[in-house]
Amino acid sequence: MGAGRLAVMLVTFFGLAVFFIFVAARSNTPGMTLLYSKLSTVDATEIAAKLDNTHIPYKLSADGTQVMVPQKDVGKARILLAEDGLPSEGSVGYEIFDQKQAFGTTRFVENIDAQRALEGALARTVDSIDGVRSSRIQLVLPQHELFSNNETPASASVFLNLRNTADITPEQIHAIQHLIAAAVPRLKAENVAIIDQDGNLLAQGEGSNNADYSADSNASLTEKYDMRMARQIEDMVGRVVGYGNVRANVTAEMDFDQISSNSETYDPNGQVVRSTQSDTSSNVDNSSSQNASGAVSVSTNLPGLPNNGAANNNSAQPASKNDTDREITNYDISKTVQTTHRATGTIKKLSVAVLVDGKYVPDTTAKKPKDAPADWQPPQKYVPLSKTAIAQITELVKSAVGYNAARGDIVQVVNMQFAQEAAPPPAKNTSEFMGFQKSDLLSMAETLALSIVAVLVILLVLRPLALHMIESTPRLPAGGDETAGLLPAGAMPPQLAAPPGGSQGEELETMIDMSQVEGKVKASSVQKISELVQNHPAETVSVIRSWMSQEN
């Protein structure tokens, strides 16, 4: 075969061996499944190191944020990683206290660990909210100082990495504020500031966003009320005219003013005696009157001395006496104390618009076309509702919404034909084809392509090489007659007129090399032999005669 051919065959066999090894390895490779996604660089590094230590095959994405492992190892890998708190997402929860504390840990370190644990636990809770990819929370917990009456309130700042900024609602923002405030002592919801990954201020904190939240909350309450009343009307009227044949719109004007009033009412006719107090006093003046002469001397006023005759003749003046009577009566007057607090969200005015479709009945006047199918049905004809039906529907709507004419409510029911819209074509599920998922189809196509390549290699490479090794026969001389190899060079074809036997047969026997003819016959196919007989009948007869003479 030669050194060149042997070298080509060896290279070919080596390439085939490598190809089949690749096909076998590709077929036996287990399918990789996503283990974790959206990982930080620190978490991805720690997860890769842990999987290397546990001898679990894995594959990292180009950006290093996704880790994929074989399907059978997903559960095992997640359990092993959970033991080490992976992925941590950069936050540490209360598992920080599971670690052994060093002897002699200071109070300051314990406080810092407690704050880190609280921040990590709150961050994990916020991460579970729909629309939040990740979050970070920083708490400011003031230390209580001795002999100090001033207490600084606690505060918090929250960073949210949102999946889509438009998905976050004011209700969710304030829910996060109240969630954090309820978990931290002495922290108020208005002292929690929130921003997103774009630097947008979602909650300013320090109580400055209460007015905005109140406005948003009032608008949300009004919208919810309008939608709820519209659904009730459509559900009720739809049972009469058919579902889908009624549309309702409710616009409510609501009063959110908070009013508190205190009043006291006194009833003068409702007097009741509460208590009575009586006081009687008497005052007597015992001073003596002057003598008749009116002379006043020392001798007359000395005690123990007898009075003279003149003094005895004078008559004394009578003493003065005062009597006082006082009575106090206390009355209780009936008093009424009334405190009124009007709740927010009272209805000031309602405007209700209801659009109702009519009925559709077969058009009996329509004629059947000549080429109509056997199951032909007449077209539908629109018939408006009667005035009585419209009036009944109006009364139902008024009762459902709580109609109040004094409040200025408006309820209008209109009967009009709905526009007939063509049904959109069903959306095709691009992820499925003939009941198979796209990933399954790709896997089947890959397997089929590898099988076709393997069959082509066997048929076009291996089979020709095997046949070439088995049939290593030299080719016929090129450019000459196909019978040139059967006869010696320069020999003329024998004539068929010579009788068998004799010198003519011996001469033909010497002219034809039977070993060469035998080898050619073995190497030639039946088709070539038939073509040789048809093209050269005289030479063929001569050969056959020589065979016969040799046998005799």
Secondary structure, 3 states (H helix, E strand, C coil): CHHHHHHHHHHHHHHHHHHHHHHHHHHHCCCEEEEECCCCHHHHHHHHHHHHHCCCCCEECCCCCCEEEEHHHHHHHHHHHHHCCCCCCCCCCHHHHHCCCCCCCCHHHHHHHHHHHHHHHHHHHHHCCCCEEEEEEEEECCCCCCCCCCCCCEEEEEEEEECCHHHCCHHHHHHHHHHHHHHCCCEEEEEEEEEECCCCEEECCCCCCHHHHHHHHHHHHHHHHHHHHHHHHHHHHHHHHCCCCEEEEEEEEEECCCEEEEEEEEEEEEEEEEEEEEEEEEEEECCCCCCCCCCCCHHHHCCCCCCCHHHHHCCCCCCEEEEEEEEEEEEEEEEEEEEEEECCCEEEEEEEEEEECCEEEECCCCCCCCCCCCCCCCCEEEECCCHHHHHHHHHHHHHHHCCCHHHCCEEEEEECCCCCCCCCCCCCCCCEECCEEHHHHHHHHHHHHHHHHHHHHHHHHHHHHHHHHHCCCCCCCCCCCCCCCCCCCCCCCCCCCCCCCHHHHHHHHHHCCHHHHHHHHHHCCHHHHHHHHHHCHHHHHHHHHHHHHHHC
